[in-house]
Amino acid sequence: MSKEEFEKILIELANSIDVKINEETIYMFYQYMKEIIEWNDKVNLTAITDEKMFIVKHFIDSLTVSKEIEDKNTIIDIGTGAGFPGIPLKINFPEKKITLIDAVNKKLNVIRDITSKFNMDKLEIIHTRAEDLANNDKYREKYDVAITRAVSNLSTIVEYMLPFVKKDGIAICMKGPSFKEELEESKKAIEVLGGKVENIKTIFIENEIERNIIVIKKIKATPKQFPRGKGKPQKEPIK
Ligand code: SAM
């Protein structure tokens, strides 16, 4: 796909979800897509290699949370993988401080390599498990926003996310169509961890891809014993 075609599709699709793309940043989106698809031969980063679908499912989908973060300053993307949603958000909101974490360093090395050419400041990329970093005072309850896409079920991810969020900050969980049951099962976890569901918004991309954005507000401090170690958030979610 030529850069001109790319620009047209990206801007039109962003407009369709009411997001403005800063034209000066388009080359970064384009370069990021090209390089991730190239790296994908060596490091398993994404199942999506068709360029149009890459724009839709990685860039536009990541940008669906723009309204939720526009008035926030500090964001942590937990289980970022190949940089989603964190990198599209950093490109479109360069003034925000964004931390990306993942348990798999080889994916992070690819993000480091690509973004080193973009001269980004206030971007931190850390190889760690959420459960480990959340017990570090430099990171615990320090973020306006914690965000995840496609990391695990809701009761597990809230244990990864809420410990990072400041009081009155938010956790944004990006979920597919079958989120209602997960939400029901995670009520106890959300309450125990100091959260309260504030809003649920559904966006359709190109009238067919359903993205549900669950916003959980942090209303009180997360008790010190969370997140639990030894894989417990995943194996034995709070019930
Ligand atoms: N968020 C990206 C996306 O939507 O394209 C990646 C999704 S990928 C399916 C899930 C990622 O979460 C993997 O890269 C995995 O290493 C990471 N992950 C899972 N559990 C984690 C944990 N406890 N701490 C940090 N990263 C974790």
Boltz pocket constraint, residues with backbone or C-beta under 6 A from the ligand:
constraints:
  - pocket:
      binder: B
      contacts: [[A, 45], [A, 78], [A, 79], [A, 80], [A, 81], [A, 82], [A, 83], [A, 84], [A, 85], [A, 101], [A, 102], [A, 103], [A, 104], [A, 107], [A, 128], [A, 129], [A, 130], [A, 131], [A, 148], [A, 149], [A, 150], [A, 151], [A, 160]]
      max_distance: 6.0
